[in-house]
Amino acid sequence: MFAVSNQLLWSMIGLLLTMGGTFLEAYGITLPWSWSKHGIPTFSLGVYCQIGAVLLVGCLGGKNAGALSQIAYLVMGLTLLPVFADGGGIGYMKLSQFGYLLGFIPGAWICGLFAFKARPRLETLAFSCICGLLTVHICGITYLIISYIFQWKGTENLSLMQAILRYSWFALPGQLSVVCAVSVIAYILRHLMFY
């Protein structure tokens, strides 16, 4: 599908977007008919742009570039480079929520797989992003369950159900908004780049 050089380029772009998205909070805007009264007010979606970067690289670079960018991101974070939200280091693997970061690899791969199954239409790109997002959450919840069985760090403050609600359920509305934005951006860019 892509030449190796293109996949490496998209992997680098994905890595940089994921690192930047880790610290960039996602915001929404109010409906246009209220802008004349108060300007254009924004509100926090309660999530960061990191998941958007993971899915965008899958939509634009394909499955291999998406997975490779996330492997590089995890390797950088686990080798003490402060690219994760709370720094970095091998100790992250013992955190109960590490499974969500680990899920970026198959999530980007699944998103990239479905994004290039058909011509780039808005609904196919949105479907591929939703599949990637669900993959991240399935990996995260599985890792949460394992961490609670072995009583790793972070499991002492919340019950398993509270952790699933905190890390998956409460984040979903904001992440679905990010998925909508990523689908539109990917649709426009894929058509501008003629692929």
Biotite code that builds the C-alpha atoms (Angstrom):
import biotite.structure as struc

atoms = struc.array([
    struc.Atom([0.000, 0.000, 0.000], chain_id="A", res_id=1, res_name="MET", atom_name="CA", element="C"),
    struc.Atom([2.614, 2.572, 1.102], chain_id="A", res_id=2, res_name="PHE", atom_name="CA", element="C"),
    struc.Atom([6.333, 2.595, 0.447], chain_id="A", res_id=3, res_name="ALA", atom_name="CA", element="C"),
    struc.Atom([8.508, 1.959, 3.489], chain_id="A", res_id=4, res_name="VAL", atom_name="CA", element="C"),
    struc.Atom([9.710, 5.582, 3.475], chain_id="A", res_id=5, res_name="SER", atom_name="CA", element="C"),
    struc.Atom([6.110, 6.839, 3.609], chain_id="A", res_id=6, res_name="ASN", atom_name="CA", element="C"),
    struc.Atom([5.299, 4.493, 6.478], chain_id="A", res_id=7, res_name="GLN", atom_name="CA", element="C"),
    struc.Atom([8.342, 5.705, 8.412], chain_id="A", res_id=8, res_name="LEU", atom_name="CA", element="C"),
    struc.Atom([7.357, 9.325, 7.758], chain_id="A", res_id=9, res_name="LEU", atom_name="CA", element="C"),
    struc.Atom([3.803, 8.716, 9.003], chain_id="A", res_id=10, res_name="TRP", atom_name="CA", element="C"),
    struc.Atom([5.216, 6.835, 12.004], chain_id="A", res_id=11, res_name="SER", atom_name="CA", element="C"),
    struc.Atom([7.338, 9.849, 12.947], chain_id="A", res_id=12, res_name="MET", atom_name="CA", element="C"),
    struc.Atom([4.388, 12.197, 12.461], chain_id="A", res_id=13, res_name="ILE", atom_name="CA", element="C"),
    struc.Atom([2.216, 9.906, 14.594], chain_id="A", res_id=14, res_name="GLY", atom_name="CA", element="C"),
    struc.Atom([4.840, 9.745, 17.326], chain_id="A", res_id=15, res_name="LEU", atom_name="CA", element="C"),
    struc.Atom([5.127, 13.537, 17.464], chain_id="A", res_id=16, res_name="LEU", atom_name="CA", element="C"),
    struc.Atom([1.342, 14.002, 17.410], chain_id="A", res_id=17, res_name="LEU", atom_name="CA", element="C"),
    struc.Atom([0.880, 11.461, 20.207], chain_id="A", res_id=18, res_name="THR", atom_name="CA", element="C"),
    struc.Atom([3.559, 13.098, 22.362], chain_id="A", res_id=19, res_name="MET", atom_name="CA", element="C"),
    struc.Atom([2.012, 16.528, 21.807], chain_id="A", res_id=20, res_name="GLY", atom_name="CA", element="C"),
    struc.Atom([-1.537, 15.276, 22.283], chain_id="A", res_id=21, res_name="GLY", atom_name="CA", element="C"),
    struc.Atom([-0.610, 13.850, 25.681], chain_id="A", res_id=22, res_name="THR", atom_name="CA", element="C"),
    struc.Atom([-0.459, 17.371, 27.075], chain_id="A", res_id=23, res_name="PHE", atom_name="CA", element="C"),
    struc.Atom([-3.079, 19.123, 24.914], chain_id="A", res_id=24, res_name="LEU", atom_name="CA", element="C"),
    struc.Atom([-6.590, 19.145, 26.346], chain_id="A", res_id=25, res_name="GLU", atom_name="CA", element="C"),
    struc.Atom([-9.491, 18.785, 23.900], chain_id="A", res_id=26, res_name="ALA", atom_name="CA", element="C"),
    struc.Atom([-12.087, 21.563, 23.831], chain_id="A", res_id=27, res_name="TYR", atom_name="CA", element="C"),
    struc.Atom([-15.448, 21.993, 22.172], chain_id="A", res_id=28, res_name="GLY", atom_name="CA", element="C"),
    struc.Atom([-17.305, 25.141, 21.184], chain_id="A", res_id=29, res_name="ILE", atom_name="CA", element="C"),
    struc.Atom([-20.883, 26.171, 21.803], chain_id="A", res_id=30, res_name="THR", atom_name="CA", element="C"),
    struc.Atom([-23.548, 26.261, 19.100], chain_id="A", res_id=31, res_name="LEU", atom_name="CA", element="C"),
    struc.Atom([-23.171, 29.053, 16.485], chain_id="A", res_id=32, res_name="PRO", atom_name="CA", element="C"),
    struc.Atom([-26.435, 30.868, 17.294], chain_id="A", res_id=33, res_name="TRP", atom_name="CA", element="C"),
    struc.Atom([-25.124, 31.811, 20.741], chain_id="A", res_id=34, res_name="SER", atom_name="CA", element="C"),
    struc.Atom([-21.865, 33.310, 19.466], chain_id="A", res_id=35, res_name="TRP", atom_name="CA", element="C"),
    struc.Atom([-23.226, 36.820, 18.911], chain_id="A", res_id=36, res_name="SER", atom_name="CA", element="C"),
    struc.Atom([-24.070, 37.157, 22.614], chain_id="A", res_id=37, res_name="LYS", atom_name="CA", element="C"),
    struc.Atom([-20.882, 35.847, 24.207], chain_id="A", res_id=38, res_name="HIS", atom_name="CA", element="C"),
    struc.Atom([-18.304, 35.443, 21.435], chain_id="A", res_id=39, res_name="GLY", atom_name="CA", element="C"),
    struc.Atom([-17.218, 31.850, 20.828], chain_id="A", res_id=40, res_name="ILE", atom_name="CA", element="C"),
    struc.Atom([-17.092, 30.196, 24.260], chain_id="A", res_id=41, res_name="PRO", atom_name="CA", element="C"),
    struc.Atom([-15.216, 26.929, 24.627], chain_id="A", res_id=42, res_name="THR", atom_name="CA", element="C"),
    struc.Atom([-15.607, 24.113, 27.126], chain_id="A", res_id=43, res_name="PHE", atom_name="CA", element="C"),
    struc.Atom([-13.371, 21.224, 28.093], chain_id="A", res_id=44, res_name="SER", atom_name="CA", element="C"),
    struc.Atom([-14.283, 17.767, 26.792], chain_id="A", res_id=45, res_name="LEU", atom_name="CA", element="C"),
    struc.Atom([-12.532, 16.187, 29.780], chain_id="A", res_id=46, res_name="GLY", atom_name="CA", element="C"),
    struc.Atom([-10.008, 14.306, 27.635], chain_id="A", res_id=47, res_name="VAL", atom_name="CA", element="C"),
    struc.Atom([-6.693, 14.999, 25.944], chain_id="A", res_id=48, res_name="TYR", atom_name="CA", element="C"),
    struc.Atom([-5.907, 14.917, 22.221], chain_id="A", res_id=49, res_name="CYS", atom_name="CA", element="C"),
    struc.Atom([-3.661, 11.861, 22.603], chain_id="A", res_id=50, res_name="GLN", atom_name="CA", element="C"),
    struc.Atom([-6.315, 9.363, 21.482], chain_id="A", res_id=51, res_name="ILE", atom_name="CA", element="C"),
    struc.Atom([-7.065, 11.607, 18.505], chain_id="A", res_id=52, res_name="GLY", atom_name="CA", element="C"),
    struc.Atom([-3.421, 11.466, 17.446], chain_id="A", res_id=53, res_name="ALA", atom_name="CA", element="C"),
    struc.Atom([-3.396, 7.672, 17.729], chain_id="A", res_id=54, res_name="VAL", atom_name="CA", element="C"),
    struc.Atom([-6.449, 7.365, 15.496], chain_id="A", res_id=55, res_name="LEU", atom_name="CA", element="C"),
    struc.Atom([-5.394, 10.085, 13.048], chain_id="A", res_id=56, res_name="LEU", atom_name="CA", element="C"),
    struc.Atom([-2.104, 8.391, 12.232], chain_id="A", res_id=57, res_name="VAL", atom_name="CA", element="C"),
    struc.Atom([-4.005, 5.151, 11.592], chain_id="A", res_id=58, res_name="GLY", atom_name="CA", element="C"),
    struc.Atom([-6.418, 6.949, 9.243], chain_id="A", res_id=59, res_name="CYS", atom_name="CA", element="C"),
    struc.Atom([-3.658, 8.741, 7.350], chain_id="A", res_id=60, res_name="LEU", atom_name="CA", element="C"),
    struc.Atom([-0.667, 6.412, 7.518], chain_id="A", res_id=61, res_name="GLY", atom_name="CA", element="C"),
    struc.Atom([-2.286, 2.987, 7.639], chain_id="A", res_id=62, res_name="GLY", atom_name="CA", element="C"),
    struc.Atom([-2.046, 0.093, 10.045], chain_id="A", res_id=63, res_name="LYS", atom_name="CA", element="C"),
    struc.Atom([1.738, -0.395, 10.047], chain_id="A", res_id=64, res_name="ASN", atom_name="CA", element="C"),
    struc.Atom([2.585, 3.284, 10.477], chain_id="A", res_id=65, res_name="ALA", atom_name="CA", element="C"),
    struc.Atom([-0.037, 3.607, 13.206], chain_id="A", res_id=66, res_name="GLY", atom_name="CA", element="C"),
    struc.Atom([1.236, 0.634, 15.187], chain_id="A", res_id=67, res_name="ALA", atom_name="CA", element="C"),
    struc.Atom([4.901, 1.559, 14.689], chain_id="A", res_id=68, res_name="LEU", atom_name="CA", element="C"),
    struc.Atom([4.333, 5.123, 15.941], chain_id="A", res_id=69, res_name="SER", atom_name="CA", element="C"),
    struc.Atom([2.688, 3.805, 19.107], chain_id="A", res_id=70, res_name="GLN", atom_name="CA", element="C"),
    struc.Atom([5.396, 1.202, 19.708], chain_id="A", res_id=71, res_name="ILE", atom_name="CA", element="C"),
    struc.Atom([7.955, 4.033, 19.496], chain_id="A", res_id=72, res_name="ALA", atom_name="CA", element="C"),
    struc.Atom([5.851, 6.133, 21.887], chain_id="A", res_id=73, res_name="TYR", atom_name="CA", element="C"),
    struc.Atom([5.689, 3.344, 24.483], chain_id="A", res_id=74, res_name="LEU", atom_name="CA", element="C"),
    struc.Atom([9.396, 2.546, 24.170], chain_id="A", res_id=75, res_name="VAL", atom_name="CA", element="C"),
    struc.Atom([10.251, 6.222, 24.668], chain_id="A", res_id=76, res_name="MET", atom_name="CA", element="C"),
    struc.Atom([7.984, 6.493, 27.703], chain_id="A", res_id=77, res_name="GLY", atom_name="CA", element="C"),
    struc.Atom([9.180, 3.281, 29.319], chain_id="A", res_id=78, res_name="LEU", atom_name="CA", element="C"),
    struc.Atom([12.829, 4.316, 28.951], chain_id="A", res_id=79, res_name="THR", atom_name="CA", element="C"),
    struc.Atom([12.409, 7.320, 31.264], chain_id="A", res_id=80, res_name="LEU", atom_name="CA", element="C"),
    struc.Atom([11.666, 9.988, 28.660], chain_id="A", res_id=81, res_name="LEU", atom_name="CA", element="C"),
    struc.Atom([8.812, 12.101, 30.091], chain_id="A", res_id=82, res_name="PRO", atom_name="CA", element="C"),
    struc.Atom([6.339, 11.575, 27.234], chain_id="A", res_id=83, res_name="VAL", atom_name="CA", element="C"),
    struc.Atom([3.544, 10.070, 29.357], chain_id="A", res_id=84, res_name="PHE", atom_name="CA", element="C"),
    struc.Atom([1.129, 12.288, 31.263], chain_id="A", res_id=85, res_name="ALA", atom_name="CA", element="C"),
    struc.Atom([2.913, 11.657, 34.577], chain_id="A", res_id=86, res_name="ASP", atom_name="CA", element="C"),
    struc.Atom([6.472, 11.359, 33.276], chain_id="A", res_id=87, res_name="GLY", atom_name="CA", element="C"),
    struc.Atom([7.866, 8.008, 32.209], chain_id="A", res_id=88, res_name="GLY", atom_name="CA", element="C"),
    struc.Atom([9.721, 4.917, 33.296], chain_id="A", res_id=89, res_name="GLY", atom_name="CA", element="C"),
    struc.Atom([9.334, 1.156, 33.459], chain_id="A", res_id=90, res_name="ILE", atom_name="CA", element="C"),
    struc.Atom([7.235, 1.548, 36.628], chain_id="A", res_id=91, res_name="GLY", atom_name="CA", element="C"),
    struc.Atom([4.346, 2.652, 34.409], chain_id="A", res_id=92, res_name="TYR", atom_name="CA", element="C"),
    struc.Atom([3.754, -1.004, 33.552], chain_id="A", res_id=93, res_name="MET", atom_name="CA", element="C"),
    struc.Atom([2.625, -1.613, 37.146], chain_id="A", res_id=94, res_name="LYS", atom_name="CA", element="C"),
    struc.Atom([-0.019, 1.142, 36.978], chain_id="A", res_id=95, res_name="LEU", atom_name="CA", element="C"),
    struc.Atom([-3.528, -0.184, 36.548], chain_id="A", res_id=96, res_name="SER", atom_name="CA", element="C"),
    struc.Atom([-4.294, 2.271, 33.720], chain_id="A", res_id=97, res_name="GLN", atom_name="CA", element="C"),
    struc.Atom([-1.206, 1.352, 31.650], chain_id="A", res_id=98, res_name="PHE", atom_name="CA", element="C"),
    struc.Atom([-3.362, -0.998, 29.558], chain_id="A", res_id=99, res_name="GLY", atom_name="CA", element="C"),
    struc.Atom([-4.916, 1.990, 27.826], chain_id="A", res_id=100, res_name="TYR", atom_name="CA", element="C"),
    struc.Atom([-1.481, 3.136, 26.670], chain_id="A", res_id=101, res_name="LEU", atom_name="CA", element="C"),
    struc.Atom([-0.678, -0.434, 25.640], chain_id="A", res_id=102, res_name="LEU", atom_name="CA", element="C"),
    struc.Atom([-3.965, -0.491, 23.716], chain_id="A", res_id=103, res_name="GLY", atom_name="CA", element="C"),
    struc.Atom([-2.711, 2.353, 21.497], chain_id="A", res_id=104, res_name="PHE", atom_name="CA", element="C"),
    struc.Atom([-0.726, -0.181, 19.444], chain_id="A", res_id=105, res_name="ILE", atom_name="CA", element="C"),
    struc.Atom([-3.604, -2.490, 18.411], chain_id="A", res_id=106, res_name="PRO", atom_name="CA", element="C"),
    struc.Atom([-5.991, 0.503, 18.389], chain_id="A", res_id=107, res_name="GLY", atom_name="CA", element="C"),
    struc.Atom([-3.907, 2.354, 15.794], chain_id="A", res_id=108, res_name="ALA", atom_name="CA", element="C"),
    struc.Atom([-3.416, -0.866, 13.809], chain_id="A", res_id=109, res_name="TRP", atom_name="CA", element="C"),
    struc.Atom([-7.162, -1.676, 13.739], chain_id="A", res_id=110, res_name="ILE", atom_name="CA", element="C"),
    struc.Atom([-8.013, 1.921, 12.832], chain_id="A", res_id=111, res_name="CYS", atom_name="CA", element="C"),
    struc.Atom([-5.470, 1.888, 10.002], chain_id="A", res_id=112, res_name="GLY", atom_name="CA", element="C"),
    struc.Atom([-6.691, -1.494, 8.766], chain_id="A", res_id=113, res_name="LEU", atom_name="CA", element="C"),
    struc.Atom([-10.313, -0.367, 8.409], chain_id="A", res_id=114, res_name="PHE", atom_name="CA", element="C"),
    struc.Atom([-9.425, 3.127, 7.156], chain_id="A", res_id=115, res_name="ALA", atom_name="CA", element="C"),
    struc.Atom([-7.857, 1.668, 4.017], chain_id="A", res_id=116, res_name="PHE", atom_name="CA", element="C"),
    struc.Atom([-10.380, -1.114, 3.328], chain_id="A", res_id=117, res_name="LYS", atom_name="CA", element="C"),
    struc.Atom([-12.470, 1.188, 1.124], chain_id="A", res_id=118, res_name="ALA", atom_name="CA", element="C"),
    struc.Atom([-12.357, 4.630, -0.450], chain_id="A", res_id=119, res_name="ARG", atom_name="CA", element="C"),
    struc.Atom([-12.045, 7.386, 2.157], chain_id="A", res_id=120, res_name="PRO", atom_name="CA", element="C"),
    struc.Atom([-15.596, 8.366, 3.039], chain_id="A", res_id=121, res_name="ARG", atom_name="CA", element="C"),
    struc.Atom([-16.544, 10.145, 6.222], chain_id="A", res_id=122, res_name="LEU", atom_name="CA", element="C"),
    struc.Atom([-18.544, 7.206, 7.552], chain_id="A", res_id=123, res_name="GLU", atom_name="CA", element="C"),
    struc.Atom([-15.811, 4.625, 6.841], chain_id="A", res_id=124, res_name="THR", atom_name="CA", element="C"),
    struc.Atom([-13.192, 6.784, 8.554], chain_id="A", res_id=125, res_name="LEU", atom_name="CA", element="C"),
    struc.Atom([-15.504, 7.329, 11.542], chain_id="A", res_id=126, res_name="ALA", atom_name="CA", element="C"),
    struc.Atom([-16.125, 3.571, 11.711], chain_id="A", res_id=127, res_name="PHE", atom_name="CA", element="C"),
    struc.Atom([-12.389, 2.846, 11.652], chain_id="A", res_id=128, res_name="SER", atom_name="CA", element="C"),
    struc.Atom([-11.809, 5.394, 14.441], chain_id="A", res_id=129, res_name="CYS", atom_name="CA", element="C"),
    struc.Atom([-14.578, 3.904, 16.580], chain_id="A", res_id=130, res_name="ILE", atom_name="CA", element="C"),
    struc.Atom([-13.127, 0.414, 16.086], chain_id="A", res_id=131, res_name="CYS", atom_name="CA", element="C"),
    struc.Atom([-9.695, 1.708, 17.121], chain_id="A", res_id=132, res_name="GLY", atom_name="CA", element="C"),
    struc.Atom([-11.144, 3.479, 20.163], chain_id="A", res_id=133, res_name="LEU", atom_name="CA", element="C"),
    struc.Atom([-13.026, 0.355, 21.259], chain_id="A", res_id=134, res_name="LEU", atom_name="CA", element="C"),
    struc.Atom([-9.835, -1.679, 20.869], chain_id="A", res_id=135, res_name="THR", atom_name="CA", element="C"),
    struc.Atom([-7.991, 0.739, 23.179], chain_id="A", res_id=136, res_name="VAL", atom_name="CA", element="C"),
    struc.Atom([-10.757, 0.428, 25.776], chain_id="A", res_id=137, res_name="HIS", atom_name="CA", element="C"),
    struc.Atom([-10.901, -3.370, 25.550], chain_id="A", res_id=138, res_name="ILE", atom_name="CA", element="C"),
    struc.Atom([-7.137, -3.544, 26.137], chain_id="A", res_id=139, res_name="CYS", atom_name="CA", element="C"),
    struc.Atom([-7.393, -1.030, 28.974], chain_id="A", res_id=140, res_name="GLY", atom_name="CA", element="C"),
    struc.Atom([-10.228, -2.856, 30.744], chain_id="A", res_id=141, res_name="ILE", atom_name="CA", element="C"),
    struc.Atom([-8.454, -6.206, 30.330], chain_id="A", res_id=142, res_name="THR", atom_name="CA", element="C"),
    struc.Atom([-5.305, -4.729, 31.874], chain_id="A", res_id=143, res_name="TYR", atom_name="CA", element="C"),
    struc.Atom([-7.382, -3.212, 34.693], chain_id="A", res_id=144, res_name="LEU", atom_name="CA", element="C"),
    struc.Atom([-8.828, -6.631, 35.498], chain_id="A", res_id=145, res_name="ILE", atom_name="CA", element="C"),
    struc.Atom([-5.353, -8.201, 35.516], chain_id="A", res_id=146, res_name="ILE", atom_name="CA", element="C"),
    struc.Atom([-3.994, -5.390, 37.705], chain_id="A", res_id=147, res_name="SER", atom_name="CA", element="C"),
    struc.Atom([-6.790, -5.913, 40.216], chain_id="A", res_id=148, res_name="TYR", atom_name="CA", element="C"),
    struc.Atom([-6.140, -9.643, 40.330], chain_id="A", res_id=149, res_name="ILE", atom_name="CA", element="C"),
    struc.Atom([-2.449, -9.010, 41.106], chain_id="A", res_id=150, res_name="PHE", atom_name="CA", element="C"),
    struc.Atom([-3.156, -5.857, 43.199], chain_id="A", res_id=151, res_name="GLN", atom_name="CA", element="C"),
    struc.Atom([-0.800, -3.529, 41.352], chain_id="A", res_id=152, res_name="TRP", atom_name="CA", element="C"),
    struc.Atom([-0.291, 0.147, 42.126], chain_id="A", res_id=153, res_name="LYS", atom_name="CA", element="C"),
    struc.Atom([-3.398, 2.259, 41.654], chain_id="A", res_id=154, res_name="GLY", atom_name="CA", element="C"),
    struc.Atom([-5.811, -0.511, 42.569], chain_id="A", res_id=155, res_name="THR", atom_name="CA", element="C"),
    struc.Atom([-5.964, 0.357, 46.250], chain_id="A", res_id=156, res_name="GLU", atom_name="CA", element="C"),
    struc.Atom([-8.026, 3.556, 45.926], chain_id="A", res_id=157, res_name="ASN", atom_name="CA", element="C"),
    struc.Atom([-10.862, 2.440, 43.621], chain_id="A", res_id=158, res_name="LEU", atom_name="CA", element="C"),
    struc.Atom([-12.915, -0.691, 43.151], chain_id="A", res_id=159, res_name="SER", atom_name="CA", element="C"),
    struc.Atom([-12.627, -2.387, 39.758], chain_id="A", res_id=160, res_name="LEU", atom_name="CA", element="C"),
    struc.Atom([-16.001, -1.023, 38.668], chain_id="A", res_id=161, res_name="MET", atom_name="CA", element="C"),
    struc.Atom([-15.051, 2.505, 39.765], chain_id="A", res_id=162, res_name="GLN", atom_name="CA", element="C"),
    struc.Atom([-11.802, 2.231, 37.781], chain_id="A", res_id=163, res_name="ALA", atom_name="CA", element="C"),
    struc.Atom([-13.643, 1.068, 34.647], chain_id="A", res_id=164, res_name="ILE", atom_name="CA", element="C"),
    struc.Atom([-16.102, 3.938, 35.014], chain_id="A", res_id=165, res_name="LEU", atom_name="CA", element="C"),
    struc.Atom([-13.306, 6.461, 35.570], chain_id="A", res_id=166, res_name="ARG", atom_name="CA", element="C"),
    struc.Atom([-10.959, 5.390, 32.787], chain_id="A", res_id=167, res_name="TYR", atom_name="CA", element="C"),
    struc.Atom([-13.460, 4.161, 30.172], chain_id="A", res_id=168, res_name="SER", atom_name="CA", element="C"),
    struc.Atom([-17.077, 5.141, 30.668], chain_id="A", res_id=169, res_name="TRP", atom_name="CA", element="C"),
    struc.Atom([-16.620, 8.767, 31.783], chain_id="A", res_id=170, res_name="PHE", atom_name="CA", element="C"),
    struc.Atom([-14.002, 9.399, 29.078], chain_id="A", res_id=171, res_name="ALA", atom_name="CA", element="C"),
    struc.Atom([-16.120, 8.049, 26.206], chain_id="A", res_id=172, res_name="LEU", atom_name="CA", element="C"),
    struc.Atom([-18.268, 11.142, 25.458], chain_id="A", res_id=173, res_name="PRO", atom_name="CA", element="C"),
    struc.Atom([-15.212, 13.383, 25.103], chain_id="A", res_id=174, res_name="GLY", atom_name="CA", element="C"),
    struc.Atom([-13.339, 10.736, 23.133], chain_id="A", res_id=175, res_name="GLN", atom_name="CA", element="C"),
    struc.Atom([-16.274, 10.276, 20.757], chain_id="A", res_id=176, res_name="LEU", atom_name="CA", element="C"),
    struc.Atom([-16.206, 14.029, 20.117], chain_id="A", res_id=177, res_name="SER", atom_name="CA", element="C"),
    struc.Atom([-12.502, 13.721, 19.320], chain_id="A", res_id=178, res_name="VAL", atom_name="CA", element="C"),
    struc.Atom([-13.332, 10.791, 16.985], chain_id="A", res_id=179, res_name="VAL", atom_name="CA", element="C"),
    struc.Atom([-15.750, 13.044, 15.088], chain_id="A", res_id=180, res_name="CYS", atom_name="CA", element="C"),
    struc.Atom([-13.063, 15.705, 14.680], chain_id="A", res_id=181, res_name="ALA", atom_name="CA", element="C"),
    struc.Atom([-10.439, 13.144, 13.620], chain_id="A", res_id=182, res_name="VAL", atom_name="CA", element="C"),
    struc.Atom([-12.819, 11.647, 11.041], chain_id="A", res_id=183, res_name="SER", atom_name="CA", element="C"),
    struc.Atom([-13.417, 15.036, 9.437], chain_id="A", res_id=184, res_name="VAL", atom_name="CA", element="C"),
    struc.Atom([-9.714, 15.975, 9.488], chain_id="A", res_id=185, res_name="ILE", atom_name="CA", element="C"),
    struc.Atom([-8.704, 12.592, 8.027], chain_id="A", res_id=186, res_name="ALA", atom_name="CA", element="C"),
    struc.Atom([-11.404, 12.839, 5.348], chain_id="A", res_id=187, res_name="TYR", atom_name="CA", element="C"),
    struc.Atom([-10.207, 16.288, 4.252], chain_id="A", res_id=188, res_name="ILE", atom_name="CA", element="C"),
    struc.Atom([-6.513, 15.369, 4.315], chain_id="A", res_id=189, res_name="LEU", atom_name="CA", element="C"),
    struc.Atom([-6.991, 12.065, 2.488], chain_id="A", res_id=190, res_name="ARG", atom_name="CA", element="C"),
    struc.Atom([-8.794, 13.914, -0.312], chain_id="A", res_id=191, res_name="HIS", atom_name="CA", element="C"),
    struc.Atom([-6.203, 16.709, -0.418], chain_id="A", res_id=192, res_name="LEU", atom_name="CA", element="C"),
    struc.Atom([-3.412, 14.136, -0.679], chain_id="A", res_id=193, res_name="MET", atom_name="CA", element="C"),
    struc.Atom([-5.302, 12.047, -3.285], chain_id="A", res_id=194, res_name="PHE", atom_name="CA", element="C"),
    struc.Atom([-5.253, 8.670, -1.537], chain_id="A", res_id=195, res_name="TYR", atom_name="CA", element="C"),
])
